């Protein structure tokens, strides 16, 4: 979940004029980073070897 403070910081980093799509893209990225950090904190990660195996499946 994004806080008001994170939203304010994100808005401050945008240029004076921006599209709604630009804002949405940044908010989606911020949300994905937050989720990944939470997943990492609880140990819900995979090893590099497991990642390589998954990637091999994708590109077959």
MDAnalysis code that builds the backbone (N, CA, C; Angstrom):
import MDAnalysis as mda
import numpy as np

u = mda.Universe.empty(180, n_residues=60, atom_resindex=np.repeat(np.arange(60), 3), trajectory=True)
u.add_TopologyAttr("name", ["N", "CA", "C"] * 60)
u.add_TopologyAttr("resid", np.arange(1, 61))
u.add_TopologyAttr("resname", ["UNK", "UNK", "UNK", "UNK", "UNK", "UNK", "UNK", "UNK", "UNK", "UNK", "UNK", "UNK", "UNK", "UNK", "UNK", "UNK", "UNK", "UNK", "UNK", "UNK", "UNK", "UNK", "UNK", "UNK", "UNK", "UNK", "UNK", "UNK", "UNK", "UNK", "UNK", "UNK", "UNK", "UNK", "UNK", "UNK", "UNK", "UNK", "UNK", "UNK", "UNK", "UNK", "UNK", "UNK", "UNK", "UNK", "UNK", "UNK", "UNK", "UNK", "UNK", "UNK", "UNK", "UNK", "UNK", "UNK", "UNK", "UNK", "UNK", "UNK"])
u.atoms.positions = np.array([
    [0.836, -1.170, 0.000],
    [0.000, 0.000, 0.000],
    [0.890, 1.245, 0.000],
    [0.519, 2.203, -0.784],
    [1.287, 3.436, -0.916],
    [0.799, 4.446, 0.119],
    [1.735, 5.099, 0.775],
    [1.375, 6.112, 1.760],
    [1.220, 7.481, 1.088],
    [0.603, 8.402, 1.795],
    [0.470, 9.761, 1.281],
    [1.850, 10.394, 1.091],
    [2.758, 10.076, 2.008],
    [4.105, 10.626, 1.910],
    [4.797, 10.120, 0.639],
    [4.666, 8.828, 0.340],
    [5.266, 8.272, -0.873],
    [4.642, 8.907, -2.117],
    [3.346, 9.125, -2.066],
    [2.661, 9.775, -3.187],
    [3.172, 11.192, -3.375],
    [3.343, 11.924, -2.279],
    [3.837, 13.298, -2.353],
    [5.243, 13.337, -2.938],
    [6.096, 12.412, -2.513],
    [7.464, 12.352, -3.034],
    [7.435, 12.046, -4.529],
    [6.589, 11.109, -4.918],
    [6.461, 10.751, -6.339],
    [5.991, 11.949, -7.147],
    [5.001, 12.672, -6.641],
    [4.495, 13.856, -7.344],
    [5.566, 14.940, -7.453],
    [6.354, 15.106, -6.401],
    [7.420, 16.112, -6.422],
    [8.486, 15.801, -7.471],
    [8.694, 14.538, -7.758],
    [9.721, 14.134, -8.726],
    [9.261, 14.259, -10.173],
    [7.958, 14.393, -10.379],
    [7.436, 14.540, -11.735],
    [7.647, 15.970, -12.233],
    [7.736, 16.138, -13.546],
    [7.850, 17.508, -14.078],
    [6.572, 18.295, -13.804],
    [6.621, 19.573, -14.039],
    [5.475, 20.441, -13.767],
    [4.223, 19.968, -14.508],
    [4.409, 19.517, -15.740],
    [3.282, 18.981, -16.506],
    [3.580, 17.518, -16.823],
    [2.593, 16.675, -16.588],
    [2.755, 15.246, -16.866],
    [1.389, 14.665, -17.185],
    [1.427, 13.508, -17.820],
    [0.160, 12.850, -18.154],
    [-0.263, 11.943, -17.003],
    [-1.524, 11.638, -16.975],
    [-2.045, 10.715, -15.975],
    [-1.366, 9.352, -16.147],
    [-1.099, 8.971, -17.394],
    [-0.437, 7.694, -17.653],
    [0.954, 7.652, -17.018],
    [1.676, 8.773, -17.073],
    [2.999, 8.832, -16.435],
    [2.882, 8.617, -14.927],
    [1.897, 9.256, -14.327],
    [1.685, 9.104, -12.887],
    [1.305, 7.663, -12.548],
    [0.402, 7.103, -13.321],
    [-0.031, 5.725, -13.071],
    [1.144, 4.764, -13.209],
    [1.967, 4.955, -14.249],
    [3.146, 4.100, -14.439],
    [4.072, 4.157, -13.228],
    [4.298, 5.331, -12.715],
    [5.188, 5.475, -11.551],
    [4.572, 4.850, -10.308],
    [3.268, 5.011, -10.137],
    [2.604, 4.426, -8.978],
    [2.598, 2.901, -9.052],
    [2.411, 2.364, -10.241],
    [2.466, 0.912, -10.414],
    [3.862, 0.403, -10.083],
    [4.890, 1.099, -10.564],
    [6.264, 0.705, -10.255],
    [6.519, 0.759, -8.752],
    [6.090, 1.815, -8.109],
    [6.258, 1.953, -6.664],
    [5.562, 0.810, -5.926],
    [4.361, 0.468, -6.357],
    [3.616, -0.627, -5.745],
    [4.344, -1.958, -5.932],
    [4.880, -2.204, -7.122],
    [5.608, -3.450, -7.385],
    [6.858, -3.552, -6.530],
    [7.543, -2.446, -6.343],
    [8.739, -2.437, -5.494],
    [8.360, -2.739, -4.053],
    [7.283, -2.115, -3.574],
    [6.816, -2.357, -2.207],
    [6.460, -3.830, -2.000],
    [5.749, -4.404, -2.954],
    [5.372, -5.818, -2.854],
    [6.593, -6.720, -2.834],
    [7.550, -6.439, -3.696],
    [8.765, -7.247, -3.757],
    [9.548, -7.162, -2.452],
    [9.619, -5.985, -1.865],
    [10.312, -5.834, -0.585],
    [9.624, -6.644, 0.511],
    [8.287, -6.616, 0.536],
    [7.554, -7.401, 1.544],
    [7.782, -8.897, 1.335],
    [7.741, -9.340, 0.090],
    [7.976, -10.752, -0.214],
    [9.370, -11.172, 0.226],
    [10.332, -10.335, -0.014],
    [11.709, -10.624, 0.366],
    [11.862, -10.701, 1.881],
    [11.197, -9.807, 2.588],
    [11.278, -9.780, 4.049],
    [10.759, -11.063, 4.679],
    [9.744, -11.668, 4.091],
    [9.183, -12.903, 4.650],
    [9.851, -14.147, 4.069],
    [10.867, -13.931, 3.229],
    [11.618, -15.055, 2.687],
    [10.972, -15.739, 1.504],
    [10.025, -15.083, 0.875],
    [9.347, -15.657, -0.281],
    [10.137, -15.311, -1.546],
    [11.289, -15.952, -1.671],
    [12.166, -15.701, -2.811],
    [12.609, -17.040, -3.398],
    [13.249, -16.985, -4.547],
    [13.822, -18.186, -5.150],
    [15.309, -17.957, -5.363],
    [16.023, -19.058, -5.498],
    [17.461, -18.950, -5.719],
    [17.726, -18.577, -7.168],
    [18.961, -18.189, -7.430],
    [19.338, -17.852, -8.804],
    [19.230, -19.074, -9.706],
    [19.551, -20.240, -9.177],
    [19.441, -21.475, -9.951],
    [17.986, -21.747, -10.319],
    [17.081, -21.559, -9.353],
    [15.658, -21.744, -9.629],
    [15.165, -20.741, -10.670],
    [15.661, -19.535, -10.588],
    [15.304, -18.516, -11.566],
    [15.772, -18.919, -12.961],
    [17.004, -19.394, -13.063],
    [17.528, -19.848, -14.357],
    [16.675, -20.971, -14.937],
    [16.237, -21.886, -14.081],
    [15.391, -22.992, -14.542],
    [14.051, -22.476, -15.047],
    [13.465, -21.514, -14.343],
    [12.203, -20.924, -14.784],
    [12.363, -20.209, -16.127],
    [13.449, -19.464, -16.261],
    [13.687, -18.742, -17.517],
    [13.862, -19.701, -18.683],
    [14.532, -20.817, -18.437],
    [14.707, -21.820, -19.496],
    [13.355, -22.322, -19.970],
    [12.401, -22.521, -19.074],
    [11.071, -22.971, -19.449],
    [10.374, -21.943, -20.339],
    [10.557, -20.662, -20.014],
    [9.898, -19.617, -20.771],
    [10.380, -19.532, -22.205],
    [11.683, -19.791, -22.406],
    [12.271, -19.572, -23.725],
    [12.423, -20.846, -24.552],
    [11.738, -21.905, -24.155],
    [11.769, -23.146, -24.946],
    [10.775, -23.075, -26.062],
])
